[in-house]
Amino acid sequence: MKALVTYFTQTGNTEKVARAIFNAVEVEKEILPFDKVKNVHGYDIVFIGFPVIRNAVPIKVQPFIKGLPAGQKVAFFSTHGSLRGGLLSRQAFEDAIGLATGKKVLGHFGCRGKVSPEVIDALEKQPETRAWAEIALSADGHPDATDLKDAVEFAEAMIAKAR
């Protein structure tokens, strides 16, 4: 079995989770930022990680997901400043699954990640997003050891599903 762990990161949060997943899987494997991936043929599973941006998959990552070959087994993971299991992160996974039409989505995992100060400042300036800024501030220190442990368990479960 061969696995690819690929990711897009802006603050390092998603890369941190990607490395935990990569270190956890006990198969032939490779880890690359998504824009360095030349070809996904030959991988039994592709783990795709991204930060949630405006409750969606980042625009830069969308063509990569759409361009995967039909039937490709994929597992999504993301980082976000919202509460774990909250609406915004669930919407991002629904977006990812919609982009993966024709692929075999095995599962998804999300955890909190520290939000950049610039984003928090921008959110605090808009009355309609001030409450979200407070939630985002509470993501400081994430992904933490518990988040990474959960990412490892997710990776192991996805490998088992892909076999």
C-alpha positions as CSV (number, residue, x, y, z in Angstrom):
1,M,0.0,0.0,0.0
2,K,1.2,3.5,-0.8
3,A,-0.1,6.8,0.7
4,L,0.4,10.4,-0.2
5,V,-0.1,13.1,2.5
6,T,-0.5,16.4,0.8
7,Y,-1.5,19.8,2.3
8,F,-1.9,23.5,1.9
9,T,-1.0,25.6,4.9
10,Q,-0.9,29.3,5.7
11,T,0.2,29.4,9.3
12,G,1.8,26.0,9.7
13,N,-1.2,24.4,11.5
14,T,-2.2,22.1,8.7
15,E,1.4,21.1,8.0
16,K,1.7,20.1,11.6
17,V,-1.3,17.8,11.3
18,A,0.0,16.5,8.0
19,R,3.3,15.5,9.6
20,A,1.5,13.7,12.4
21,I,-0.6,11.8,9.8
22,F,2.5,11.0,7.8
23,N,4.5,9.8,10.8
24,A,1.5,7.6,11.9
25,V,0.9,5.6,8.7
26,E,3.0,2.5,8.5
27,V,3.0,2.0,4.7
28,E,5.1,3.3,1.8
29,K,4.4,7.0,1.9
30,E,5.3,10.5,0.8
31,I,4.5,14.0,2.1
32,L,4.3,17.1,-0.1
33,P,2.6,20.4,-0.2
34,F,-0.2,20.0,-2.7
35,D,1.4,22.4,-5.2
36,K,4.5,20.2,-5.4
37,V,2.5,17.0,-6.3
38,K,3.2,16.1,-9.9
39,N,1.0,13.0,-10.1
40,V,-1.2,10.9,-7.8
41,H,-1.2,7.8,-9.9
42,G,0.0,4.8,-7.9
43,Y,-1.2,6.0,-4.5
44,D,-3.8,3.8,-2.8
45,I,-4.9,6.7,-0.6
46,V,-4.4,10.5,-0.8
47,F,-4.7,12.5,2.5
48,I,-5.5,16.1,1.6
49,G,-5.2,18.8,4.2
50,F,-6.3,22.4,4.1
51,P,-7.2,25.3,6.4
52,V,-10.8,26.2,6.5
53,I,-11.3,29.6,4.8
54,R,-14.7,31.2,4.9
55,N,-16.3,27.7,5.7
56,A,-14.8,26.2,2.5
57,V,-11.8,24.6,0.9
58,P,-9.3,27.3,-0.1
59,I,-9.7,28.3,-3.8
60,K,-6.1,27.2,-4.5
61,V,-6.8,23.6,-3.4
62,Q,-10.1,23.2,-5.3
63,P,-8.6,22.4,-8.7
64,F,-6.3,19.8,-7.1
65,I,-9.3,17.9,-5.6
66,K,-11.4,18.2,-8.8
67,G,-8.4,16.9,-10.8
68,L,-7.9,13.7,-8.9
69,P,-8.6,10.6,-11.0
70,A,-12.0,9.0,-10.8
71,G,-12.2,6.3,-8.1
72,Q,-9.1,7.8,-6.2
73,K,-9.4,7.0,-2.4
74,V,-9.1,10.3,-0.5
75,A,-9.3,11.3,3.2
76,F,-9.6,15.0,4.1
77,F,-8.2,16.8,7.1
78,S,-8.4,20.5,8.0
79,T,-7.5,23.0,10.6
80,H,-9.8,25.9,11.7
81,G,-10.3,28.5,14.3
82,S,-13.9,27.5,15.0
83,L,-15.1,25.1,17.6
84,R,-14.4,21.4,16.8
85,G,-17.4,19.9,15.0
86,G,-19.0,23.3,14.5
87,L,-21.0,24.4,11.5
88,L,-18.1,26.2,9.7
89,S,-15.8,23.2,9.7
90,R,-18.6,20.8,8.7
91,Q,-19.5,23.1,5.8
92,A,-15.9,23.0,4.6
93,F,-16.0,19.2,4.6
94,E,-19.2,19.2,2.6
95,D,-17.5,21.5,0.2
96,A,-14.5,19.1,-0.1
97,I,-16.8,16.1,-0.6
98,G,-18.7,18.0,-3.3
99,L,-15.4,18.8,-5.1
100,A,-14.5,15.1,-4.9
101,T,-17.3,13.9,-7.2
102,G,-16.3,10.5,-8.6
103,K,-13.6,9.9,-6.0
104,K,-14.0,7.6,-3.0
105,V,-14.0,9.7,0.1
106,L,-13.1,7.5,3.0
107,G,-13.5,10.1,5.8
108,H,-12.5,13.5,7.2
109,F,-10.9,14.9,10.3
110,G,-10.8,18.5,11.6
111,C,-9.1,20.1,14.5
112,R,-8.6,23.6,15.7
113,G,-5.6,25.7,14.7
114,K,-4.3,29.0,15.9
115,V,-5.7,31.9,13.8
116,S,-3.3,34.5,12.6
117,P,-3.5,37.9,14.4
118,E,-4.2,39.7,11.1
119,V,-7.3,37.6,10.5
120,I,-8.5,38.1,14.1
121,D,-7.9,41.9,13.8
122,A,-10.0,42.0,10.6
123,L,-12.8,40.0,12.2
124,E,-12.8,42.3,15.3
125,K,-13.4,45.3,13.0
126,Q,-16.7,44.0,11.6
127,P,-19.7,43.9,14.0
128,E,-21.0,40.8,12.3
129,T,-17.8,38.8,12.9
130,R,-16.8,40.0,16.4
131,A,-18.2,37.0,18.1
132,W,-16.4,34.7,15.7
133,A,-13.1,36.6,16.5
134,E,-13.6,35.6,20.2
135,I,-14.0,32.0,19.3
136,A,-11.0,32.1,17.0
137,L,-8.9,33.6,19.8
138,S,-9.6,30.5,21.9
139,A,-7.9,28.3,19.3
140,D,-4.5,29.6,20.4
141,G,-2.2,26.7,21.2
142,H,-3.8,24.4,18.7
143,P,-3.2,22.0,17.2
144,D,-2.2,20.6,20.5
145,A,-1.1,17.1,21.6
146,T,-4.6,15.9,21.9
147,D,-5.5,17.1,18.4
148,L,-2.4,15.4,16.9
149,K,-3.2,12.1,18.8
150,D,-6.7,12.3,17.2
151,A,-5.1,12.9,13.8
152,V,-3.0,9.8,14.2
153,E,-6.1,7.7,15.1
154,F,-7.8,9.2,12.0
155,A,-4.9,8.3,9.8
156,E,-4.8,4.7,11.1
157,A,-8.5,4.3,10.5
158,M,-8.3,5.7,7.0
159,I,-5.4,3.3,6.1
160,A,-7.5,0.4,7.4
161,K,-10.5,1.5,5.3
162,A,-8.3,1.9,2.2
163,R,-7.0,-1.7,2.4
